[in-house]
Amino acid sequence: MQEEILELYEKIKDQISQEQFQVEMNEVRESFGLDFVDDLDCAREVLKNHGIDVSSIVPQKENEATEELPFEISSDDDAGEVNQEEQGFTMTEEIQEKYDKVKDLITEEEFLSRMNDFKSQEVDNPFMNASGFADMVVGELITEEVEVVSEKPEYAVDTIDKLEEGSKDVTISGRVISISNPRSFKTRKGQNGEVCNVELKDNTGEIRAVFWTQNIKLLKNIKEGNIIQIKNVDIKDGFSGLEANLRPRSTVKQLAEDPSKFPEYEETITDIADIKPDTKVNVIARIVRIPTIRSYEKNGKEGKVASIELQDASGKISYTLWNKNVELIDSLKLEDGDTVKIIQAQARERIDRDGNSEISLTHWDGRIIKGDFDVPEVEQEFTPIADLSEQKDVSIIGIVSRLQDVRTFTRKTDGNEGKLRNFDVRDVTGEIRVTLWGDDTDLPIKKGDIVKIIGGDVRYDEYTQSQYSMNTNFNTQITINPENLPIEELDELESLKNELRPTPIGEIYTIDDDGIEIDVVGRILSVEDINEFQRDDGSVGIVRSVLFADESGKVRLALWNERAQEDYKVGDAYQIENARTRLGMYSVDLNIGTTSRVIKLSEEQASARFIPELSTLEKTLYDYKKISDLDEDDQDVIVIGRIIELYEVRKFDRDNGDEGFVRNMEVADDTGSLKVVLWDDDAKKEFEVGQPIKLQNPRLSLDMDNRIEANVNRSTAILEPSESELEKLPSQEELMEAIYVSKPIEALTEDDTNVCVTGTIKEVFTQRTILKKCPNCRANVEETDDEYICDNCGNVFDEPDYILMIPTRIEDDTGEIQVTFFDNLAEELIGMKKEEIVSLVEDGYSIEDKIEDLNGQTIEIIANVSFDEYNEENRLNPKKILSKYF
C-alpha cells in the first residue's frame, strides 16, 4: 500500500509538502471518527479536497472487506461474559490467571468487587471489558516484575520482518523506541476515546503498535528502552508501513534483555545547537515561551497549531504542535519555565519570514515528559512600561486597566474578516495600549486581570497617552493571572487593581470635567425609547436614555448607536466600563459609546458585587407616596395605582412644525385619584382601564383647577408594580367604590373630585354650541373674508379647531349647579358627532331644537367641583357620563 500512497502524493507534491500531506491525511482520519481508517482512503480524500480526481488513479480494491475495528465484535461467548458483567463479575479462567498474581493481598470477593468499582468509574468508556478491569485491579496492588517468558513455547513469535498484513491474533515483541502522548478523538457515535502509538524494534525491523483507550493502561509501567511482548494484535497496513493494532484482550509482558534479538537502546540527548534537519532527536530543554494556540483553515477545514519556544545551554528552537497535539499544553499543564524531555521530535529545515533558513522541531509520534531536568535557569527579562521604546520581542507584566470589546474589520489583502481588541496594561511605572489580533481576541481577559506578555512589538503611537503601543504577533505568549509571580510583585499589582474599582454613582456629580472615563455598576431604573438624529454628514444615528443607579445615587446614561439597540430591561444589573462624563447644566450624565463596555451581570454576579435588588434601590432612592399625600414640589417619588379613566390620544403641532401627541389618564389608589399626562411615544403606548401602573419620578404640578397632576417626562419611568406592591393595591371595583362617592348637589364642596352626581337637566344654553379656536394658541377666532386671523397671535389659517360645547344646569331635590359638556362628552350627551354638527352649522342649519330636547333628561355623571369666580358659585367639570334617561 505504501507505493500506492506515494503514487497519490506525486499528484499533489507541487501543492503541499510531504509532511503537510501526512498532516492532512491524519485530519481526514480524525474526521471519520476513528484513527484506524484505511490510509489509502485517507490519501484519496486529501486529493479530493484539493480538487484532484482520484477515480482513475488508484482503483478501489476488489472484494474489499468491510472496515475492521481495532477490536472484535463480541461472539456468543463474549456476549455471555457481558451478561455476566451486567450481573457482576465471575471468576473466569482468564480473570483467575490475573487474580493469582495478587491472591496473597486480596480475597476473590474483594477482587471481583474492586473490578465492579472500576467498571462504575469507566461507565462512559465503551472499550473496557472484564479483562481490562482485572488488569486495573492488579495494577493498583503490585508492580509486576519483568518475567523471562521469551523461552516459553506459548510466547514464540515471528520476527518483525516476517509479519504480514491481515494477520490476526498475532504475538509480537520488540524494544520500545518511543511512546507517544495519548491523543483524544471522538467516534462517529460521539463517544470519547484515546490512542497512543508505540514504536517497537527488533534486529530485523520496526513496527508501530497502536494502543487504544482500553489498552493505554497497559503502558503504566512501560518506558522507552524496555523489551515488551504483546499478544492478540492484528497486523494492518498503515501510512508508515505495517501497524500492530491492539484488541481489548491484548496483553503486554516485559521481556528480559536479549541482544541476539533486540538492538540496544541508547537515549541520546541532542543539544539544540547540534540538531540536524530531517532527523528524529531527543532533547531536554526549558520552555521559555508558549504562544497562544492558533486556528487555521485549509480546504474548508479548521486546524490548530502552537509553536513552543525551547532553550537549553546551547541555544533556542521552536517546537510545533499540530491539531490534536495542541491539547498536550493543557493536559500536561505546560507553562513557561517548565523543564521537559522530548522523545523522538522530528527536525526539519524551513525558511523564516526574513528569508533565512532555520531548524525547527515538530511533534508527531514522540512524547513530551514534564519533569525536573537539569537545564540552566532562564530568567525572563520584563521591561518596566515607562522604559518601553520602539523595539521588538519585549515582555511586560501588569494589570489590565482598560478593556475594549472585540472589533471586526475587512482585511485589504484578501477581503476576509479580521478581529482586533485593544486593552491597556498598567504597572507601577506607567501604562501602554496593547492590541490583540485574530484568535488572541478570544482570550478571556477581564479588567483587573494580571497579564504576562512575552514577545510583543512596541511601536510609536501618537494617539495614545504614552506615545507608544504594543502589538502581539504569532509568537507572543499571553498568560492571564500567572501563578508563578514573586509575592512582592503580586502585592504591587494587587494595589494597582484596587485603584480600578467602580465609581459610586453618588460621587459622579463631584466630577467637573467633560470626558473623564469611569466605571460604574448598578441596575437599570428606567429605559426610554430609541430616538433618531441626523449627523452633520447626513447619516442617521440613534440614541437612547437609561436611568442607572446603585445604592449611592442615580445617573442618566446616553447610549449611542449599537449600544442603544441592545435589549435593556428595568431591574437588570450591569457593569459599565469606559463611560465618559458629560456635564449638563444641573447634572453630570454618562456617554456610552463605541469604546465603552456594557456587561450584563447575572444575579449571582450582581450579588457578588454587592448591587442591591431593584426593590431595595427604589426604597433607597425614592419616596413611595399615596396620591392624597402628593405635593407640587415633590421630587423622586413613586406612585402606584390603577388606571380608572383613559382618554383618547390627541395630536398637536409644535412651534417648530413637528407633530406631537398627548394623552390624559386618571390613576387612583385607595386615597384618591390623579390626572397623568402622557406625551409622544408614551401617549401612543397601549393601556387598559383597570391596569395597575407604577410611576417612577413623575413631574408634579398644579393644573388649571389648582389640582395636582403628574407629567410623564424623560426622567419618568412607567413600570409594572411588583407582586408585593400589587398585593397592597385595591381591585378596580374597590377603587371605583371608594373614589366615586355619590353626593347630592347641596353637599358639594369646591375641592371635591370624582364625585358621582345625579340630576335632571333644568336648562340648556344654545347660544354658542360650536367654538372656533386658533390651532396655534387656542384663542377664540372669527372668520373674515374666507380666512381666519388670530387676534391673539396673528396666525392666519384656513381651518380652525372646533370645540363642541353644551352648557347646562342640572338640579336634584337639594339644589342646582352649572355643568358644561365638551367634545366627547357633549357628543355622548346629544347623540351626534362633532363633525356632523359642524357640517350642519356651516351649511346654515340650526341644532337648537336637538339641544333643547335635552331638557328634562336625568343624567348620572362623575365630575370634579370647581369654583366659578365670575358667577361666585360652584360648578361641575364632568369626566364621565354613567347613565342618561328620561
Disulfide bonds with the S-S distance in Angstrom:
none
